[in-house]
Structures are given as C-alpha cells and as structure tokens.
Amino acid sequence: MARRPPNDGASWSARELKTLKALAKAGTPTSQVAKKLGRTAAAVQQKAMRAGISFRAAKRSGARRKK
C-alpha cells in the first residue's frame, strides 16, 4: 500500500495557499509543489484550479529553430 502524504485530507491553511500561489507564479512543477506542501500532485492541481491559480508555463519568447 502506498504511503499517504503528511497533509492528506487536511484542510488547506492560509500559509499553504500563499506558498502554492508563489510556487505556481515561479513556474514550479506541481509534483515539486506537492512534495514541499506534503500533498499529492492531484490535490495541488485541484486546489490551484479552485483558487484560480494557473500552473501553465508562460510562452517562451525568442528565436524558433530553423528547419
């Protein structure tokens, strides 16, 4: 049986939500955010979606590869 994260099923604190927003803004992958917060990646994605936080990477600017 798989181990559950320490905060599995616990309510999100204001501090965790603030950390979630900051890490999402910095472009941190959800898997890393989950480890830092002691949550599953699915829980992080769901909370972000409900809170209106986006983990989508910003479009890259610069030159494209030439064929």
N, CA, C, O and CB atoms as a CASP TS submission, in Angstrom:
PFRMAT TS
TARGET T0000
AUTHOR 0000-0000-0000
METHOD Language model
MODEL 1
PARENT N/A
ATOM      1  N   MET     1       0.839  -1.178   0.000  1.00  0.00           N
ATOM      2  CA  MET     1       0.000   0.000   0.000  1.00  0.00           C
ATOM      3  C   MET     1       0.887   1.245   0.000  1.00  0.00           C
ATOM      4  O   MET     1       1.898   1.290   0.701  1.00  0.00           O
ATOM      5  CB  MET     1      -0.956  -0.004   1.218  1.00  0.00           C
ATOM      6  N   ALA     2       0.517   2.229  -0.767  1.00  0.00           N
ATOM      7  CA  ALA     2       1.303   3.462  -0.888  1.00  0.00           C
ATOM      8  C   ALA     2       1.154   4.320   0.367  1.00  0.00           C
ATOM      9  O   ALA     2       0.097   4.350   0.998  1.00  0.00           O
ATOM     10  CB  ALA     2       0.868   4.263  -2.135  1.00  0.00           C
ATOM     11  N   ARG     3       2.235   5.015   0.711  1.00  0.00           N
ATOM     12  CA  ARG     3       2.188   5.931   1.852  1.00  0.00           C
ATOM     13  C   ARG     3       1.439   7.191   1.462  1.00  0.00           C
ATOM     14  O   ARG     3       1.551   7.679   0.337  1.00  0.00           O
ATOM     15  CB  ARG     3       3.613   6.279   2.345  1.00  0.00           C
ATOM     16  N   ARG     4       0.687   7.698   2.394  1.00  0.00           N
ATOM     17  CA  ARG     4      -0.038   8.944   2.162  1.00  0.00           C
ATOM     18  C   ARG     4       0.827  10.121   2.577  1.00  0.00           C
ATOM     19  O   ARG     4       1.614  10.016   3.518  1.00  0.00           O
ATOM     20  CB  ARG     4      -1.378   8.957   2.929  1.00  0.00           C
ATOM     21  N   PRO     5       0.685  11.240   1.884  1.00  0.00           N
ATOM     22  CA  PRO     5       1.411  12.453   2.277  1.00  0.00           C
ATOM     23  C   PRO     5       0.963  12.905   3.667  1.00  0.00           C
ATOM     24  O   PRO     5      -0.155  12.604   4.084  1.00  0.00           O
ATOM     25  CB  PRO     5       1.188  13.589   1.242  1.00  0.00           C
ATOM     26  N   PRO     6       1.826  13.623   4.382  1.00  0.00           N
ATOM     27  CA  PRO     6       1.506  14.049   5.747  1.00  0.00           C
ATOM     28  C   PRO     6       0.217  14.864   5.879  1.00  0.00           C
ATOM     29  O   PRO     6      -0.484  14.741   6.883  1.00  0.00           O
ATOM     30  CB  PRO     6       2.636  14.851   6.282  1.00  0.00           C
ATOM     31  N   ASN     7      -0.100  15.678   4.900  1.00  0.00           N
ATOM     32  CA  ASN     7      -1.280  16.548   4.985  1.00  0.00           C
ATOM     33  C   ASN     7      -2.483  15.989   4.239  1.00  0.00           C
ATOM     34  O   ASN     7      -3.433  16.721   3.962  1.00  0.00           O
ATOM     35  CB  ASN     7      -0.949  17.917   4.444  1.00  0.00           C
ATOM     36  N   ASP     8      -2.453  14.710   3.912  1.00  0.00           N
ATOM     37  CA  ASP     8      -3.531  14.093   3.147  1.00  0.00           C
ATOM     38  C   ASP     8      -4.862  14.245   3.869  1.00  0.00           C
ATOM     39  O   ASP     8      -5.016  13.787   5.001  1.00  0.00           O
ATOM     40  CB  ASP     8      -3.231  12.613   2.895  1.00  0.00           C
ATOM     41  N   GLY     9      -5.815  14.883   3.221  1.00  0.00           N
ATOM     42  CA  GLY     9      -7.149  15.054   3.778  1.00  0.00           C
ATOM     43  C   GLY     9      -7.311  16.247   4.701  1.00  0.00           C
ATOM     44  O   GLY     9      -8.430  16.572   5.098  1.00  0.00           O
ATOM     45  N   ALA    10      -6.217  16.903   5.048  1.00  0.00           N
ATOM     46  CA  ALA    10      -6.291  18.058   5.946  1.00  0.00           C
ATOM     47  C   ALA    10      -6.726  19.303   5.174  1.00  0.00           C
ATOM     48  O   ALA    10      -6.488  19.416   3.972  1.00  0.00           O
ATOM     49  CB  ALA    10      -4.926  18.301   6.635  1.00  0.00           C
ATOM     50  N   SER    11      -7.356  20.220   5.873  1.00  0.00           N
ATOM     51  CA  SER    11      -7.749  21.493   5.258  1.00  0.00           C
ATOM     52  C   SER    11      -6.506  22.295   4.902  1.00  0.00           C
ATOM     53  O   SER    11      -5.461  22.162   5.540  1.00  0.00           O
ATOM     54  CB  SER    11      -8.668  22.309   6.208  1.00  0.00           C
ATOM     55  N   TRP    12      -6.632  23.121   3.882  1.00  0.00           N
ATOM     56  CA  TRP    12      -5.521  23.967   3.455  1.00  0.00           C
ATOM     57  C   TRP    12      -5.444  25.197   4.355  1.00  0.00           C
ATOM     58  O   TRP    12      -6.455  25.852   4.607  1.00  0.00           O
ATOM     59  CB  TRP    12      -5.680  24.384   1.966  1.00  0.00           C
ATOM     60  N   SER    13      -4.256  25.503   4.831  1.00  0.00           N
ATOM     61  CA  SER    13      -4.064  26.701   5.652  1.00  0.00           C
ATOM     62  C   SER    13      -3.801  27.904   4.743  1.00  0.00           C
ATOM     63  O   SER    13      -3.485  27.749   3.564  1.00  0.00           O
ATOM     64  CB  SER    13      -2.888  26.505   6.659  1.00  0.00           C
ATOM     65  N   ALA    14      -3.935  29.082   5.304  1.00  0.00           N
ATOM     66  CA  ALA    14      -3.653  30.307   4.545  1.00  0.00           C
ATOM     67  C   ALA    14      -2.190  30.327   4.118  1.00  0.00           C
ATOM     68  O   ALA    14      -1.863  30.804   3.031  1.00  0.00           O
ATOM     69  CB  ALA    14      -3.987  31.568   5.387  1.00  0.00           C
ATOM     70  N   ARG    15      -1.322  29.814   4.962  1.00  0.00           N
ATOM     71  CA  ARG    15       0.115  29.771   4.648  1.00  0.00           C
ATOM     72  C   ARG    15       0.383  28.853   3.452  1.00  0.00           C
ATOM     73  O   ARG    15       1.169  29.193   2.567  1.00  0.00           O
ATOM     74  CB  ARG    15       0.923  29.291   5.880  1.00  0.00           C
ATOM     75  N   GLU    16      -0.276  27.683   3.430  1.00  0.00           N
ATOM     76  CA  GLU    16      -0.108  26.754   2.312  1.00  0.00           C
ATOM     77  C   GLU    16      -0.615  27.371   1.012  1.00  0.00           C
ATOM     78  O   GLU    16       0.012  27.218  -0.037  1.00  0.00           O
ATOM     79  CB  GLU    16      -0.845  25.436   2.595  1.00  0.00           C
ATOM     80  N   LEU    17      -1.729  28.056   1.079  1.00  0.00           N
ATOM     81  CA  LEU    17      -2.290  28.694  -0.111  1.00  0.00           C
ATOM     82  C   LEU    17      -1.353  29.778  -0.632  1.00  0.00           C
ATOM     83  O   LEU    17      -1.175  29.917  -1.842  1.00  0.00           O
ATOM     84  CB  LEU    17      -3.674  29.290   0.196  1.00  0.00           C
ATOM     85  N   LYS    18      -0.762  30.537   0.266  1.00  0.00           N
ATOM     86  CA  LYS    18       0.194  31.575  -0.121  1.00  0.00           C
ATOM     87  C   LYS    18       1.422  30.947  -0.786  1.00  0.00           C
ATOM     88  O   LYS    18       1.919  31.454  -1.791  1.00  0.00           O
ATOM     89  CB  LYS    18       0.618  32.412   1.111  1.00  0.00           C
ATOM     90  N   THR    19       1.904  29.842  -0.217  1.00  0.00           N
ATOM     91  CA  THR    19       3.046  29.128  -0.789  1.00  0.00           C
ATOM     92  C   THR    19       2.689  28.573  -2.157  1.00  0.00           C
ATOM     93  O   THR    19       3.491  28.649  -3.088  1.00  0.00           O
ATOM     94  CB  THR    19       3.503  27.994   0.143  1.00  0.00           C
ATOM     95  N   LEU    20       1.493  28.017  -2.284  1.00  0.00           N
ATOM     96  CA  LEU    20       1.019  27.481  -3.560  1.00  0.00           C
ATOM     97  C   LEU    20       1.030  28.560  -4.636  1.00  0.00           C
ATOM     98  O   LEU    20       1.511  28.331  -5.746  1.00  0.00           O
ATOM     99  CB  LEU    20      -0.394  26.898  -3.409  1.00  0.00           C
ATOM    100  N   LYS    21       0.503  29.730  -4.311  1.00  0.00           N
ATOM    101  CA  LYS    21       0.471  30.837  -5.271  1.00  0.00           C
ATOM    102  C   LYS    21       1.876  31.258  -5.682  1.00  0.00           C
ATOM    103  O   LYS    21       2.141  31.476  -6.864  1.00  0.00           O
ATOM    104  CB  LYS    21      -0.277  32.032  -4.680  1.00  0.00           C
ATOM    105  N   ALA    22       2.769  31.372  -4.714  1.00  0.00           N
ATOM    106  CA  ALA    22       4.136  31.812  -5.002  1.00  0.00           C
ATOM    107  C   ALA    22       4.873  30.804  -5.872  1.00  0.00           C
ATOM    108  O   ALA    22       5.563  31.188  -6.817  1.00  0.00           O
ATOM    109  CB  ALA    22       4.906  32.038  -3.704  1.00  0.00           C
ATOM    110  N   LEU    23       4.733  29.527  -5.564  1.00  0.00           N
ATOM    111  CA  LEU    23       5.428  28.497  -6.337  1.00  0.00           C
ATOM    112  C   LEU    23       4.855  28.377  -7.748  1.00  0.00           C
ATOM    113  O   LEU    23       5.599  28.146  -8.701  1.00  0.00           O
ATOM    114  CB  LEU    23       5.341  27.148  -5.620  1.00  0.00           C
ATOM    115  N   ALA    24       3.548  28.530  -7.886  1.00  0.00           N
ATOM    116  CA  ALA    24       2.932  28.491  -9.214  1.00  0.00           C
ATOM    117  C   ALA    24       3.418  29.663 -10.052  1.00  0.00           C
ATOM    118  O   ALA    24       3.725  29.507 -11.234  1.00  0.00           O
ATOM    119  CB  ALA    24       1.393  28.513  -9.105  1.00  0.00           C
ATOM    120  N   LYS    25       3.484  30.826  -9.440  1.00  0.00           N
ATOM    121  CA  LYS    25       3.948  32.024 -10.147  1.00  0.00           C
ATOM    122  C   LYS    25       5.400  31.868 -10.599  1.00  0.00           C
ATOM    123  O   LYS    25       5.792  32.385 -11.645  1.00  0.00           O
ATOM    124  CB  LYS    25       3.807  33.264  -9.249  1.00  0.00           C
ATOM    125  N   ALA    26       6.195  31.149  -9.799  1.00  0.00           N
ATOM    126  CA  ALA    26       7.604  30.922 -10.124  1.00  0.00           C
ATOM    127  C   ALA    26       7.787  29.831 -11.176  1.00  0.00           C
ATOM    128  O   ALA    26       8.900  29.609 -11.653  1.00  0.00           O
ATOM    129  CB  ALA    26       8.373  30.554  -8.868  1.00  0.00           C
ATOM    130  N   GLY    27       6.694  29.145 -11.542  1.00  0.00           N
ATOM    131  CA  GLY    27       6.777  28.109 -12.569  1.00  0.00           C
ATOM    132  C   GLY    27       7.212  26.751 -12.042  1.00  0.00           C
ATOM    133  O   GLY    27       7.669  25.908 -12.814  1.00  0.00           O
ATOM    134  N   THR    28       7.079  26.529 -10.748  1.00  0.00           N
ATOM    135  CA  THR    28       7.463  25.259 -10.136  1.00  0.00           C
ATOM    136  C   THR    28       6.475  24.168 -10.550  1.00  0.00           C
ATOM    137  O   THR    28       5.265  24.386 -10.484  1.00  0.00           O
ATOM    138  CB  THR    28       7.521  25.387  -8.589  1.00  0.00           C
ATOM    139  N   PRO    29       6.964  23.002 -10.974  1.00  0.00           N
ATOM    140  CA  PRO    29       6.062  21.913 -11.365  1.00  0.00           C
ATOM    141  C   PRO    29       5.188  21.452 -10.191  1.00  0.00           C
ATOM    142  O   PRO    29       5.609  21.512  -9.036  1.00  0.00           O
ATOM    143  CB  PRO    29       6.873  20.728 -11.910  1.00  0.00           C
ATOM    144  N   THR    30       3.983  20.996 -10.495  1.00  0.00           N
ATOM    145  CA  THR    30       3.055  20.585  -9.444  1.00  0.00           C
ATOM    146  C   THR    30       3.617  19.458  -8.587  1.00  0.00           C
ATOM    147  O   THR    30       3.335  19.399  -7.390  1.00  0.00           O
ATOM    148  CB  THR    30       1.738  20.154 -10.055  1.00  0.00           C
ATOM    149  N   SER    31       4.402  18.566  -9.172  1.00  0.00           N
ATOM    150  CA  SER    31       4.964  17.463  -8.390  1.00  0.00           C
ATOM    151  C   SER    31       5.902  17.977  -7.302  1.00  0.00           C
ATOM    152  O   SER    31       5.920  17.443  -6.193  1.00  0.00           O
ATOM    153  CB  SER    31       5.709  16.487  -9.305  1.00  0.00           C
ATOM    154  N   GLN    32       6.676  19.008  -7.615  1.00  0.00           N
ATOM    155  CA  GLN    32       7.580  19.585  -6.620  1.00  0.00           C
ATOM    156  C   GLN    32       6.800  20.367  -5.563  1.00  0.00           C
ATOM    157  O   GLN    32       7.146  20.329  -4.382  1.00  0.00           O
ATOM    158  CB  GLN    32       8.614  20.500  -7.300  1.00  0.00           C
ATOM    159  N   VAL    33       5.758  21.068  -5.978  1.00  0.00           N
ATOM    160  CA  VAL    33       4.914  21.804  -5.035  1.00  0.00           C
ATOM    161  C   VAL    33       4.270  20.812  -4.069  1.00  0.00           C
ATOM    162  O   VAL    33       4.197  21.062  -2.866  1.00  0.00           O
ATOM    163  CB  VAL    33       3.822  22.637  -5.787  1.00  0.00           C
ATOM    164  N   ALA    34       3.806  19.688  -4.605  1.00  0.00           N
ATOM    165  CA  ALA    34       3.165  18.667  -3.780  1.00  0.00           C
ATOM    166  C   ALA    34       4.116  18.144  -2.708  1.00  0.00           C
ATOM    167  O   ALA    34       3.725  17.995  -1.550  1.00  0.00           O
ATOM    168  CB  ALA    34       2.673  17.512  -4.653  1.00  0.00           C
ATOM    169  N   LYS    35       5.349  17.867  -3.085  1.00  0.00           N
ATOM    170  CA  LYS    35       6.328  17.378  -2.111  1.00  0.00           C
ATOM    171  C   LYS    35       6.589  18.417  -1.033  1.00  0.00           C
ATOM    172  O   LYS    35       6.667  18.088   0.151  1.00  0.00           O
ATOM    173  CB  LYS    35       7.640  17.005  -2.808  1.00  0.00           C
ATOM    174  N   LYS    36       6.723  19.664  -1.443  1.00  0.00           N
ATOM    175  CA  LYS    36       7.011  20.739  -0.490  1.00  0.00           C
ATOM    176  C   LYS    36       5.864  20.929   0.504  1.00  0.00           C
ATOM    177  O   LYS    36       6.094  21.192   1.684  1.00  0.00           O
ATOM    178  CB  LYS    36       7.278  22.051  -1.236  1.00  0.00           C
ATOM    179  N   LEU    37       4.630  20.794   0.017  1.00  0.00           N
ATOM    180  CA  LEU    37       3.464  21.017   0.867  1.00  0.00           C
ATOM    181  C   LEU    37       2.965  19.752   1.568  1.00  0.00           C
ATOM    182  O   LEU    37       2.069  19.818   2.410  1.00  0.00           O
ATOM    183  CB  LEU    37       2.354  21.599   0.047  1.00  0.00           C
ATOM    184  N   GLY    38       3.543  18.607   1.219  1.00  0.00           N
ATOM    185  CA  GLY    38       3.089  17.355   1.826  1.00  0.00           C
ATOM    186  C   GLY    38       1.717  16.944   1.345  1.00  0.00           C
ATOM    187  O   GLY    38       0.923  16.387   2.103  1.00  0.00           O
ATOM    188  N   ARG    39       1.438  17.221   0.080  1.00  0.00           N
ATOM    189  CA  ARG    39       0.155  16.905  -0.549  1.00  0.00           C
ATOM    190  C   ARG    39       0.414  16.059  -1.787  1.00  0.00           C
ATOM    191  O   ARG    39       1.556  15.914  -2.222  1.00  0.00           O
ATOM    192  CB  ARG    39      -0.631  18.203  -0.919  1.00  0.00           C
ATOM    193  N   THR    40      -0.642  15.506  -2.345  1.00  0.00           N
ATOM    194  CA  THR    40      -0.497  14.807  -3.616  1.00  0.00           C
ATOM    195  C   THR    40      -0.523  15.834  -4.745  1.00  0.00           C
ATOM    196  O   THR    40      -1.031  16.942  -4.577  1.00  0.00           O
ATOM    197  CB  THR    40      -1.622  13.740  -3.805  1.00  0.00           C
ATOM    198  N   ALA    41       0.029  15.455  -5.892  1.00  0.00           N
ATOM    199  CA  ALA    41       0.018  16.352  -7.053  1.00  0.00           C
ATOM    200  C   ALA    41      -1.425  16.646  -7.468  1.00  0.00           C
ATOM    201  O   ALA    41      -1.742  17.764  -7.874  1.00  0.00           O
ATOM    202  CB  ALA    41       0.809  15.728  -8.241  1.00  0.00           C
ATOM    203  N   ALA    42      -2.290  15.645  -7.366  1.00  0.00           N
ATOM    204  CA  ALA    42      -3.699  15.844  -7.729  1.00  0.00           C
ATOM    205  C   ALA    42      -4.366  16.858  -6.800  1.00  0.00           C
ATOM    206  O   ALA    42      -5.157  17.686  -7.252  1.00  0.00           O
ATOM    207  CB  ALA    42      -4.462  14.505  -7.683  1.00  0.00           C
ATOM    208  N   ALA    43      -4.051  16.798  -5.511  1.00  0.00           N
ATOM    209  CA  ALA    43      -4.625  17.750  -4.553  1.00  0.00           C
ATOM    210  C   ALA    43      -4.146  19.166  -4.849  1.00  0.00           C
ATOM    211  O   ALA    43      -4.912  20.123  -4.744  1.00  0.00           O
ATOM    212  CB  ALA    43      -4.255  17.358  -3.109  1.00  0.00           C
ATOM    213  N   VAL    44      -2.879  19.291  -5.220  1.00  0.00           N
ATOM    214  CA  VAL    44      -2.316  20.604  -5.553  1.00  0.00           C
ATOM    215  C   VAL    44      -2.997  21.158  -6.799  1.00  0.00           C
ATOM    216  O   VAL    44      -3.371  22.330  -6.834  1.00  0.00           O
ATOM    217  CB  VAL    44      -0.781  20.509  -5.771  1.00  0.00           C
ATOM    218  N   GLN    45      -3.159  20.323  -7.818  1.00  0.00           N
ATOM    219  CA  GLN    45      -3.796  20.766  -9.057  1.00  0.00           C
ATOM    220  C   GLN    45      -5.249  21.170  -8.812  1.00  0.00           C
ATOM    221  O   GLN    45      -5.719  22.176  -9.344  1.00  0.00           O
ATOM    222  CB  GLN    45      -3.726  19.660 -10.119  1.00  0.00           C
ATOM    223  N   GLN    46      -5.954  20.383  -8.007  1.00  0.00           N
ATOM    224  CA  GLN    46      -7.358  20.682  -7.734  1.00  0.00           C
ATOM    225  C   GLN    46      -7.499  21.983  -6.947  1.00  0.00           C
ATOM    226  O   GLN    46      -8.358  22.807  -7.260  1.00  0.00           O
ATOM    227  CB  GLN    46      -8.010  19.527  -6.965  1.00  0.00           C
ATOM    228  N   LYS    47      -6.665  22.171  -5.932  1.00  0.00           N
ATOM    229  CA  LYS    47      -6.740  23.389  -5.131  1.00  0.00           C
ATOM    230  C   LYS    47      -6.395  24.605  -5.983  1.00  0.00           C
ATOM    231  O   LYS    47      -7.038  25.649  -5.872  1.00  0.00           O
ATOM    232  CB  LYS    47      -5.797  23.300  -3.916  1.00  0.00           C
ATOM    233  N   ALA    48      -5.384  24.470  -6.828  1.00  0.00           N
ATOM    234  CA  ALA    48      -4.993  25.575  -7.704  1.00  0.00           C
ATOM    235  C   ALA    48      -6.142  25.943  -8.637  1.00  0.00           C
ATOM    236  O   ALA    48      -6.438  27.122  -8.831  1.00  0.00           O
ATOM    237  CB  ALA    48      -3.735  25.204  -8.521  1.00  0.00           C
ATOM    238  N   MET    49      -6.782  24.939  -9.209  1.00  0.00           N
ATOM    239  CA  MET    49      -7.888  25.190 -10.126  1.00  0.00           C
ATOM    240  C   MET    49      -9.033  25.906  -9.402  1.00  0.00           C
ATOM    241  O   MET    49      -9.591  26.870  -9.925  1.00  0.00           O
ATOM    242  CB  MET    49      -8.386  23.867 -10.745  1.00  0.00           C
ATOM    243  N   ARG    50      -9.378  25.442  -8.218  1.00  0.00           N
ATOM    244  CA  ARG    50     -10.477  26.051  -7.459  1.00  0.00           C
ATOM    245  C   ARG    50     -10.145  27.462  -6.987  1.00  0.00           C
ATOM    246  O   ARG    50     -11.037  28.295  -6.826  1.00  0.00           O
ATOM    247  CB  ARG    50     -10.824  25.186  -6.263  1.00  0.00           C
ATOM    248  N   ALA    51      -8.849  27.728  -6.764  1.00  0.00           N
ATOM    249  CA  ALA    51      -8.425  29.052  -6.290  1.00  0.00           C
ATOM    250  C   ALA    51      -8.085  29.992  -7.444  1.00  0.00           C
ATOM    251  O   ALA    51      -7.727  31.148  -7.222  1.00  0.00           O
ATOM    252  CB  ALA    51      -7.218  28.917  -5.367  1.00  0.00           C
ATOM    253  N   GLY    52      -8.200  29.493  -8.679  1.00  0.00           N
ATOM    254  CA  GLY    52      -7.904  30.324  -9.844  1.00  0.00           C
ATOM    255  C   GLY    52      -6.426  30.547 -10.072  1.00  0.00           C
ATOM    256  O   GLY    52      -6.021  31.572 -10.620  1.00  0.00           O
ATOM    257  N   ILE    53      -5.614  29.578  -9.647  1.00  0.00           N
ATOM    258  CA  ILE    53      -4.161  29.669  -9.798  1.00  0.00           C
ATOM    259  C   ILE    53      -3.756  28.810 -10.988  1.00  0.00           C
ATOM    260  O   ILE    53      -4.177  27.658 -11.099  1.00  0.00           O
ATOM    261  CB  ILE    53      -3.417  29.214  -8.492  1.00  0.00           C
ATOM    262  N   SER    54      -2.938  29.368 -11.876  1.00  0.00           N
ATOM    263  CA  SER    54      -2.524  28.652 -13.078  1.00  0.00           C
ATOM    264  C   SER    54      -1.091  28.156 -12.961  1.00  0.00           C
ATOM    265  O   SER    54      -0.203  28.887 -12.523  1.00  0.00           O
ATOM    266  CB  SER    54      -2.667  29.545 -14.302  1.00  0.00           C
ATOM    267  N   PHE    55      -0.877  26.912 -13.355  1.00  0.00           N
ATOM    268  CA  PHE    55       0.464  26.337 -13.410  1.00  0.00           C
ATOM    269  C   PHE    55       0.978  26.271 -14.846  1.00  0.00           C
ATOM    270  O   PHE    55       2.051  25.722 -15.093  1.00  0.00           O
ATOM    271  CB  PHE    55       0.468  24.942 -12.786  1.00  0.00           C
ATOM    272  N   ARG    56       0.241  26.813 -15.772  1.00  0.00           N
ATOM    273  CA  ARG    56       0.675  26.775 -17.172  1.00  0.00           C
ATOM    274  C   ARG    56       1.921  27.613 -17.345  1.00  0.00           C
ATOM    275  O   ARG    56       2.020  28.725 -16.826  1.00  0.00           O
ATOM    276  CB  ARG    56      -0.439  27.272 -18.114  1.00  0.00           C
ATOM    277  N   ALA    57       2.853  27.075 -18.068  1.00  0.00           N
ATOM    278  CA  ALA    57       4.106  27.795 -18.307  1.00  0.00           C
ATOM    279  C   ALA    57       3.855  28.987 -19.222  1.00  0.00           C
ATOM    280  O   ALA    57       3.029  28.930 -20.132  1.00  0.00           O
ATOM    281  CB  ALA    57       5.171  26.857 -18.923  1.00  0.00           C
ATOM    282  N   ALA    58       4.560  30.030 -18.969  1.00  0.00           N
ATOM    283  CA  ALA    58       4.461  31.215 -19.823  1.00  0.00           C
ATOM    284  C   ALA    58       5.037  30.876 -21.187  1.00  0.00           C
ATOM    285  O   ALA    58       5.961  30.070 -21.299  1.00  0.00           O
ATOM    286  CB  ALA    58       5.203  32.437 -19.192  1.00  0.00           C
ATOM    287  N   LYS    59       4.491  31.490 -22.213  1.00  0.00           N
ATOM    288  CA  LYS    59       5.012  31.246 -23.554  1.00  0.00           C
ATOM    289  C   LYS    59       6.441  31.748 -23.638  1.00  0.00           C
ATOM    290  O   LYS    59       6.780  32.823 -23.143  1.00  0.00           O
ATOM    291  CB  LYS    59       4.131  31.927 -24.626  1.00  0.00           C
ATOM    292  N   ARG    60       7.251  30.952 -24.268  1.00  0.00           N
ATOM    293  CA  ARG    60       8.656  31.323 -24.412  1.00  0.00           C
ATOM    294  C   ARG    60       8.823  32.293 -25.563  1.00  0.00           C
ATOM    295  O   ARG    60       8.234  32.124 -26.631  1.00  0.00           O
ATOM    296  CB  ARG    60       9.531  30.081 -24.629  1.00  0.00           C
ATOM    297  N   SER    61       9.617  33.290 -25.334  1.00  0.00           N
ATOM    298  CA  SER    61       9.913  34.221 -26.419  1.00  0.00           C
ATOM    299  C   SER    61      11.296  33.888 -26.960  1.00  0.00           C
ATOM    300  O   SER    61      12.075  33.189 -26.313  1.00  0.00           O
ATOM    301  CB  SER    61       9.837  35.710 -25.935  1.00  0.00           C
ATOM    302  N   GLY    62      11.583  34.378 -28.109  1.00  0.00           N
ATOM    303  CA  GLY    62      12.897  34.127 -28.686  1.00  0.00           C
ATOM    304  C   GLY    62      12.796  33.500 -30.055  1.00  0.00           C
ATOM    305  O   GLY    62      11.709  33.315 -30.603  1.00  0.00           O
ATOM    306  N   ALA    63      13.941  33.182 -30.585  1.00  0.00           N
ATOM    307  CA  ALA    63      14.012  32.634 -31.939  1.00  0.00           C
ATOM    308  C   ALA    63      13.540  31.187 -31.965  1.00  0.00           C
ATOM    309  O   ALA    63      13.751  30.427 -31.020  1.00  0.00           O
ATOM    310  CB  ALA    63      15.441  32.730 -32.483  1.00  0.00           C
ATOM    311  N   ARG    64      12.909  30.835 -33.045  1.00  0.00           N
ATOM    312  CA  ARG    64      12.494  29.452 -33.254  1.00  0.00           C
ATOM    313  C   ARG    64      13.568  28.736 -34.046  1.00  0.00           C
ATOM    314  O   ARG    64      14.370  29.353 -34.747  1.00  0.00           O
ATOM    315  CB  ARG    64      11.126  29.377 -33.984  1.00  0.00           C
ATOM    316  N   ARG    65      13.563  27.417 -33.917  1.00  0.00           N
ATOM    317  CA  ARG    65      14.538  26.637 -34.678  1.00  0.00           C
ATOM    318  C   ARG    65      14.234  26.719 -36.159  1.00  0.00           C
ATOM    319  O   ARG    65      13.073  26.694 -36.569  1.00  0.00           O
ATOM    320  CB  ARG    65      14.548  25.174 -34.217  1.00  0.00           C
ATOM    321  N   LYS    66      15.268  26.815 -36.946  1.00  0.00           N
ATOM    322  CA  LYS    66      15.097  26.821 -38.400  1.00  0.00           C
ATOM    323  C   LYS    66      15.215  25.401 -38.908  1.00  0.00           C
ATOM    324  O   LYS    66      16.020  24.613 -38.411  1.00  0.00           O
ATOM    325  CB  LYS    66      16.141  27.742 -39.092  1.00  0.00           C
ATOM    326  N   LYS    67      14.404  25.083 -39.902  1.00  0.00           N
ATOM    327  CA  LYS    67      14.437  23.736 -40.484  1.00  0.00           C
ATOM    328  C   LYS    67      15.367  23.678 -41.646  1.00  0.00           C
ATOM    329  O   LYS    67      15.523  22.623 -42.260  1.00  0.00           O
ATOM    330  CB  LYS    67      13.060  23.295 -40.914  1.00  0.00           C
TER
END
